[in-house]
Amino acid sequence: MQIEFLGTGAGSPGKFRNVSSLALRLLDEINSVWLFDVGEGTQHQILRSTIRPRKIDKIFISHLHGDHIFGLPGLLSSRSFQGGNGPLDIYGPKGIKEYVNVSLKVSESRLAYRIIFHELPNSTDGLIFEDPKFSVYAAPLDHRITSFGYRVVEHDHPGELMVDRLAKLQIPSGPIYGRLKRGEVVKLADGRTIDGKQMIGPAQPGRIVTIIGDTRKTENAARLAEHADVLVHESTFGKGENKLAKSYFHSTNMQAAAIAKRAGVKMLLLNHISARYTGRMAYDLEKQAQTIFPNTKVVKDFDVVDVPFNK
């Protein structure tokens, strides 16, 4: 599981930061890529990465401001020409279906695949997607328009077969190990009966990634972030700019750090950086936030962050 940042800027594209988009790379887990927001130029950013558009089968939109959706029609069209024939799910606030359909209709674009829209009611607060390996939760944030935060939860992995213990019991390797791994009760040639469930170690807890887009400081951000392995949080403003952040319905780096600390997350990635913060100033945002939450990083375009298992 990896997070690749395709755009980390706020408002409009800049020389060093494109507008909002990130990819959750789940290639090893389910051979899939999920996008969160698709700002203008996202498909150009993808060309500079190893992401293949045909692997993208889910897109989650936080809100309908242009810097988060203007890249969507182009990406959807290009996906058709790059082998993307499978259906694609788009989750987001009410209005995302109309925006996409009007864009495609006016441009007379024809897609080689079906789009399945999931427009989330403003009151959405809970599970919005689940398959055998992942669950996704959403909750409303506090922005000028309807905006959602997302929490991706990987289901626990089954425990490993305790091979060392089996060796000590002089249980021969082979098909028997496979049966024990499945939790079966196996009767050995010497008459012993072995319960596979007692030969499997504890389950490996799944990983949690929380993505908080444009918002004021809000209780729902902390709830979505609880015990996350990685929290991606907007940081449009810096230390001492609480009034500006509140006025423009955004957050500061210090507010994001406080949420990370309170929620008990393992890593905080500051995203959605204002164009005012360039070079050393962006580094200062990071250092300021680290006084509250040490494991903080300000991300930049094309950063790839591994989300490791907890040992």
Beta strands, then each sheet from edge to edge (+ up, - down):
strand 1: 2-7
strand 2: 21-26
strand 3: 32-36
strand 4: 56-60
strand 5: 88-93
strand 6: 115-120
strand 7: 126-130
strand 8: 134-140
strand 9: 148-154
strand 10: 185-187
strand 11: 193-195
strand 12: 208-212
strand 13: 230-234
strand 14: 268-271
strand 15: 296-298
strand 16: 304-306
sheet 1: 6+ 5+ 4+ 3+ 2- 1+ 16-
sheet 2: 7+ 8- 9+ 12- 13- 14- 15-
sheet 3: 10+ 11-
end
